[in-house]
Amino acid sequence: MKLAILVLVPACGVVDEHFTPLPPDATPPPDAPADIAPVVVHGPWSVPRRIDELSLAGFVDQYPSVRGDGLELYFASNRDGNTQDIYVSTRGAPNQPWGAPAYVAELEGGSTETGPDISDDGLTLYFSRAVGGTGTGLDIYVATRASTTTAWGAPVLVSELATADTEISPHVTADGLTMYFTRGASTLDIYTANRPTMTSPWRNIRPVNRFNSAGDDNDVTTPADASEAIFETDRDGALALYTSARTSEGTFALPKPIAELAGGFRADVTADGRSMVLTMRGPDGSTDLYEAARD
């Protein structure tokens, strides 16, 4: 069951990012003062709509990730009646319904596969896997494919991120050079890593203090322009989505709750930042997939 991964670590260290990835071992800039305005301001999100064709009553459907063109969506589900596995759905156009979800067999290899993150071009997919029988001790893996119509290659452990703690919820920015992920042993904290090229190992691994709190903080998503980071947190007592906007100094502003998406968590935004697929409780109390939009 996916809830078994909700284990984590306390935050420490310095953390905000510039718009461009930091070179290995560089010192990040300080957090933005509260009085610096964000660079991009969007309108409010619409009322979330349940994606009926992807949500299965009585099961946990969560961690959605949408390809850049909006035509392919990966998510984690326990609809097989066991632990979390990764499923995919496709559609012919962004305004069409999603097709029936299919189990992605080539990503199987452990007791749990969850938290997928598909690249905008659809050729790279990061996710978390547990190889034990309890769903704990997840690590981050990556798989690639030659085209969006071919099968995924064998997943490979991202060894430079692996520790004795759990690593989950990878999200790689559009340029492929910055990753956000969650690490924890008793509390969940958000971390980041950089690399100078797409083939380089991940380095400069550190917690994102601007995002982290005394509670659980998890699952960052960003639009292609990196103008904001959206993540889930229970810092105010209940799991909710928060947003942290970029400022003119290139730092992140103080995170604030997304009031119009109350009850939402584990989300992914499209490349333009105007559409979102998120997780919410459905009419029967099960964990379902929803979508929302904004100007």
MOFEN-V936383 format. One record per backbone hydrogen bond with DSSP energy under -1.0 kcal/mol. NH is the residue of the N-H (numbers start at 1). CO is the residue of the C=O. If there is no record, write none. Layout:
<<NH:CO> <NH:CO>>
This chain:
<<4:1> <5:2> <6:3> <7:5> <9:183> <26:23> <32:252> <36:33> <39:246> <46:293> <49:291> <51:289> <52:50> <54:51> <55:51> <59:56> <61:287> <62:76> <65:74> <67:72> <70:67> <73:89> <74:65> <75:87> <76:62> <77:85> <78:60> <81:78> <85:77> <87:75> <88:102> <89:73> <91:71> <96:93> <99:90> <102:88> <104:86> <105:103> <107:104> <108:105> <111:130> <112:130> <113:84> <114:128> <117:126> <119:124> <122:119> <125:143> <126:117> <127:141> <128:114> <129:139> <130:112> <139:129> <141:127> <142:156> <143:125> <145:123> <150:147> <153:144> <156:142> <158:140> <159:157> <161:158> <166:184> <167:138> <168:182> <171:180> <173:178> <176:173> <179:193> <180:171> <181:191> <182:168> <183:189> <184:166> <185:8> <186:8> <189:183> <191:181> <192:206> <193:179> <194:203> <195:177> <200:197> <203:194> <206:192> <208:190> <209:207> <211:208> <212:208> <217:188> <218:232> <221:230> <224:271> <226:223> <229:244> <230:221> <231:242> <232:218> <233:240> <234:216> <237:234> <240:233> <242:231> <243:256> <244:229> <246:227> <247:251> <250:247> <253:245> <256:243> <258:241> <259:257> <261:258> <262:259> <264:261> <265:279> <268:277> <270:275> <273:270> <276:292> <277:268> <278:290> <279:265> <280:288> <282:286> <285:282> <288:280> <290:278> <291:49> <292:276> <294:274>>
